[in-house]
Amino acid sequence: MYDLIMLYKRYVDVETLISKEGRLKPLSIVWDNGVKYPIDRILEVRKAASQVGGCGILFRCRIQGQEKNLFYELNRWFIESSKP
């Protein structure tokens, strides 16, 4: 049997580079406790809806060897997290 993993919308701080052309590039995610996780690679960028509700620009990223969906939605960043 497959175990279902419940996902949550977790708003996070993101260090972001905004180019002179106005393009966003997330550089790292900062948790509430101040721990910073650099984004190793951006795998995909596109408009998308999230599994946890909401939509925006999806940045599918690799962070410490794991793929994460990071969304930019209405001037805020959130990830699809297995922990609320």
C-alpha positions as CSV (number, residue, x, y, z in Angstrom):
1,M,0.0,0.0,0.0
2,Y,1.1,3.6,-0.7
3,D,1.4,6.0,2.2
4,L,-0.2,9.3,1.5
5,I,1.9,12.3,2.5
6,M,-0.1,15.3,3.6
7,L,1.3,18.6,2.2
8,Y,1.0,22.0,3.8
9,K,1.4,25.6,2.5
10,R,4.4,27.0,4.5
11,Y,5.3,30.6,4.0
12,V,9.0,31.2,4.1
13,D,11.6,34.0,3.8
14,V,13.5,33.8,0.6
15,E,16.7,35.7,-0.3
16,T,16.0,36.7,-3.9
17,L,17.9,38.4,-6.7
18,I,15.8,40.7,-8.9
19,S,17.5,41.3,-12.2
20,K,17.5,44.7,-13.9
21,E,15.0,43.2,-16.3
22,G,12.7,42.4,-13.4
23,R,13.3,38.6,-13.3
24,L,13.2,36.9,-9.9
25,K,15.9,34.3,-8.9
26,P,15.5,32.7,-5.5
27,L,18.9,32.2,-3.9
28,S,18.1,30.6,-0.5
29,I,15.3,29.8,1.8
30,V,15.5,31.0,5.4
31,W,13.5,29.1,8.1
32,D,11.8,30.7,11.1
33,N,14.8,29.7,13.3
34,G,17.2,31.6,11.0
35,V,18.7,28.5,9.3
36,K,19.5,29.3,5.7
37,Y,19.3,26.7,2.9
38,P,21.0,27.7,-0.4
39,I,19.1,26.7,-3.5
40,D,21.5,24.5,-5.4
41,R,19.8,24.6,-8.8
42,I,16.5,25.9,-10.3
43,L,15.1,23.0,-12.4
44,E,12.0,24.7,-13.8
45,V,10.2,28.0,-13.8
46,R,6.5,28.3,-14.9
47,K,3.1,29.5,-13.8
48,A,1.3,26.7,-11.9
49,A,-1.2,25.8,-9.3
50,S,0.0,24.3,-6.0
51,Q,-1.3,21.0,-4.6
52,V,-1.9,22.8,-1.3
53,G,-3.9,25.6,-2.7
54,G,-3.0,28.9,-4.4
55,C,-1.1,29.5,-7.5
56,G,1.7,31.7,-8.8
57,I,5.2,31.2,-10.3
58,L,6.5,27.8,-9.5
59,F,10.3,27.5,-9.0
60,R,11.1,23.7,-8.9
61,C,14.4,23.7,-7.0
62,R,17.0,21.3,-5.8
63,I,18.0,22.1,-2.2
64,Q,20.5,19.8,-0.5
65,G,19.8,17.1,-3.0
66,Q,16.0,17.2,-2.6
67,E,13.5,18.6,-5.1
68,K,11.2,21.2,-3.6
69,N,8.4,23.3,-5.1
70,L,8.8,26.9,-4.2
71,F,6.0,29.3,-5.2
72,Y,6.0,33.1,-5.6
73,E,2.4,34.1,-4.9
74,L,1.1,37.7,-4.5
75,N,4.5,39.1,-3.2
76,R,5.0,36.2,-0.8
77,W,6.9,32.9,-1.1
78,F,5.7,29.5,0.1
79,I,6.8,25.9,-0.2
80,E,4.8,22.7,-0.3
81,S,5.9,21.1,3.0
82,S,5.2,17.9,4.8
83,K,5.3,19.8,8.1
84,P,2.9,22.8,8.8
